[in-house]
Amino acid sequence: VQRCALGLIGWGTVGGGVLDLLARDGAVIRQRCGLDLAVTRIVTRDPGRARTQSAAGATVGTDLRLILDDPAIGTVIHLVGGTDVARDICLACIAAGKHVVTANKAMLAVHGDAIFAAAAAKGVGIAFEAAVAGAIPVIAAVRDGLVASRITGISAILNGTCNYILTRMEVDELSYTDALAEAQRLGYAEADPTIDVDGTDTAHKLALLARIAFTARITMADIRIEGIQNISFQDIESARTMGARIKLIAAARQRPEGLELRVAPTLVPYEHPLADVSRNFNGIHIDSVAAGATLLVGQGAGALPTASAVLADVVDVVTGRYQLTSSRFNFFTTTAPLRLLPETEEVTSSYARFQVPDKPGILAGITNLLSQHGVSVQSIHQGQPDDRQCATIEVVTHPLPGGSFLTAIEAIDRQGLTIKPTVTLRRL
Ligand SMILES: NC(=O)c1ccc[n+]([C@@H]2O[C@H](COP(=O)([O-])OP(=O)(O)OC[C@H]3O[C@@H](n4cnc5c(N)ncnc54)[C@H](OP(=O)(O)O)[C@@H]3O)[C@@H](O)[C@H]2O)c1
């Protein structure tokens, strides 16, 4: 059995999960691969804070040097959130010649280029399985398992908070506000859930995943991002009548003309495998040429699930396996030009809900304008008028370039055929 001393920076939710998991199941790792993993030093902002785990004999302090200056520690578990301070800590570890295992997707999505360049120059590894979809080994699946299969598209549910809120709204008819409050109570959402619900967290993960899947330099500015804050009960109901659920979908698709990248609330038909990924679960659906469709589902967050991915990376790094392969991969060093498709060139099936006055000729006016703009309609449904003589018309299109759809909707709203701005959603 090989003993292996580890440094831990950031004793919060996931840091605590790592200590818990080692205490509970360190023996499993020992049995499986002959490694005795021990966190021997912990650096955290507030060592005195009440915690449920014990430090298990580790020295605990606030000074980074405690870990950086310890020659026995070759690998650091980096579990500090945020971007800039986290990057500085990560770069200090690299400069000290330590391998880094991190769960911090925001830091890597924003500062990944600088961090990976520094790591390559120093000959150390940066492992980040836990940064995307928690316990689900999706980074390893895309990077290693599918290395021989050209990836053409990824559709994924990558934020448990959003998925939980949307599930509760659909299944239990909770309002958005009540579902969010419950997600916070259960510990799925942060006290400040902004970057979960506005789609930023999902985009951080998509940026990392798409880099690996398409060997492309992808930054946050390359991803169109829409959150779930404006999803109404009526949207959920409309989805239901069309045999679909609304999910916050991270999508990347390689087309001959370029790459499509977006995060947006999307109608997922019941027959699509992601429709059944509910509550706080995450799911990733990958299309690739040789392997066909691959689906991964599991716990995308939480102390123990995330710690499981962190320790898998630690095993990869301390056995040397990670450095052997990661030094060959180009996803953080590639400078190949990337052609991103603008929204007008994205090809998707779309949904529109028009609020119209209950007058003759309106339906004909809408279908005329749609066909004038080359929008081919797959289904159309007109609801009963309400007591204010207002009716809804819902349309689902065949897959078509976003440009023609958006201009058609603009024209319909501009011509006064509708009494409210038209609601649109994409459809998987
Ligand atoms: N929670 C999850 O389910 C989950 C899942 C996947 C990925 N992640 C990612 O994992 C990372 C950690 O998440 P978390 O949920 O564990 O966050 P957290 O509970 O806020 O823990 C982070 C800890 O970092 C410590 N810290 C902050 N600034 C520090 C500094 N300058 N030096 C040393 N320690 C510092 C804080 O320690 P004190 O308590 O001592 O102040 C805090 O407890 C984040 O990047 C997050 O996005 C989390």
The ligand as a Tripos MOL2 file, in Angstrom:
@<TRIPOS>MOLECULE
LIG
   48    52     1     0     0
SMALL
NO_CHARGES

@<TRIPOS>ATOM
      1 N1        -21.3510   22.2180   -3.5750 N.am      1 LIG1
      2 C1        -21.4290   21.4200   -4.6390 C.2       1 LIG1
      3 O1        -22.3100   20.5650   -4.7000 O.2       1 LIG1
      4 C2        -20.4610   21.5560   -5.7700 C.ar      1 LIG1
      5 C3        -20.5380   20.6550   -6.8440 C.ar      1 LIG1
      6 C4        -19.6110   20.7390   -7.8840 C.ar      1 LIG1
      7 C5        -18.6620   21.7360   -7.8530 C.ar      1 LIG1
      8 N2        -18.6200   22.6170   -6.8060 N.ar      1 LIG1
      9 C6        -17.5660   23.6300   -6.8160 C.3       1 LIG1
     10 O2        -16.6420   23.3150   -5.8100 O.3       1 LIG1
     11 C7        -16.0930   24.5090   -5.2720 C.3       1 LIG1
     12 C8        -16.3380   24.5000   -3.7590 C.3       1 LIG1
     13 O3        -17.7390   24.4820   -3.5500 O.3       1 LIG1
     14 P1        -18.3910   24.3630   -2.0990 P.3       1 LIG1
     15 O4        -19.8350   24.1330   -2.3330 O.co2     1 LIG1
     16 O5        -17.6200   23.4140   -1.2780 O.co2     1 LIG1
     17 O6        -18.2040   25.8540   -1.5920 O.3       1 LIG1
     18 P2        -18.1790   26.3600   -0.0870 P.3       1 LIG1
     19 O7        -19.0160   25.5060    0.7760 O.co2     1 LIG1
     20 O8        -18.4290   27.8180   -0.1220 O.co2     1 LIG1
     21 O9        -16.6730   26.0940    0.3230 O.3       1 LIG1
     22 C9        -15.6030   26.8340   -0.1200 C.3       1 LIG1
     23 C10       -14.6800   27.0230    1.0470 C.3       1 LIG1
     24 O10       -13.5310   27.7140    0.5870 O.3       1 LIG1
     25 C11       -12.9770   28.3950    1.7050 C.3       1 LIG1
     26 N3        -12.2860   29.5950    1.2210 N.ar      1 LIG1
     27 C12       -12.8080   30.6940    0.6540 C.ar      1 LIG1
     28 N4        -11.8420   31.5640    0.3390 N.ar      1 LIG1
     29 C13       -10.6720   30.9860    0.7280 C.ar      1 LIG1
     30 C14        -9.3240   31.3830    0.6890 C.ar      1 LIG1
     31 N5         -8.9780   32.5560    0.1780 N.pl3     1 LIG1
     32 N6         -8.4020   30.5170    1.1700 N.ar      1 LIG1
     33 C15        -8.7480   29.3310    1.6840 C.ar      1 LIG1
     34 N7        -10.0130   28.9070    1.7700 N.ar      1 LIG1
     35 C16       -10.9600   29.7360    1.2920 C.ar      1 LIG1
     36 C17       -14.1160   28.7330    2.6230 C.3       1 LIG1
     37 O11       -13.6440   28.3090    3.8700 O.3       1 LIG1
     38 P3        -14.1690   28.7650    5.3070 P.3       1 LIG1
     39 O12       -15.3950   27.9480    5.5050 O.co2     1 LIG1
     40 O13       -13.0600   28.3410    6.1430 O.co2     1 LIG1
     41 O14       -14.4340   30.2400    5.2650 O.co2     1 LIG1
     42 C18       -15.2750   27.8810    2.1380 C.3       1 LIG1
     43 O15       -15.8140   27.0580    3.1170 O.3       1 LIG1
     44 C19       -16.7750   25.6540   -5.9930 C.3       1 LIG1
     45 O16       -15.9770   26.0760   -7.0450 O.3       1 LIG1
     46 C20       -18.0450   25.0150   -6.5200 C.3       1 LIG1
     47 O17       -18.5150   25.6450   -7.6880 O.3       1 LIG1
     48 C21       -19.4880   22.5330   -5.7680 C.ar      1 LIG1
@<TRIPOS>BOND
     1     1     2 1
     2     2     3 2
     3     2     4 1
     4     4     5 ar
     5     4    48 ar
     6     5     6 ar
     7     6     7 ar
     8     7     8 ar
     9     8     9 1
    10     8    48 ar
    11     9    10 1
    12     9    46 1
    13    10    11 1
    14    11    12 1
    15    11    44 1
    16    12    13 1
    17    13    14 1
    18    14    15 2
    19    14    16 1
    20    14    17 1
    21    17    18 1
    22    18    19 2
    23    18    20 1
    24    18    21 1
    25    21    22 1
    26    22    23 1
    27    23    24 1
    28    23    42 1
    29    24    25 1
    30    25    26 1
    31    25    36 1
    32    26    27 ar
    33    26    35 ar
    34    27    28 ar
    35    28    29 ar
    36    29    30 ar
    37    29    35 ar
    38    30    31 1
    39    30    32 ar
    40    32    33 ar
    41    33    34 ar
    42    34    35 ar
    43    36    37 1
    44    36    42 1
    45    37    38 1
    46    38    39 2
    47    38    40 1
    48    38    41 1
    49    42    43 1
    50    44    45 1
    51    44    46 1
    52    46    47 1
@<TRIPOS>SUBSTRUCTURE
     1 LIG1         1 GROUP 0 **** ****
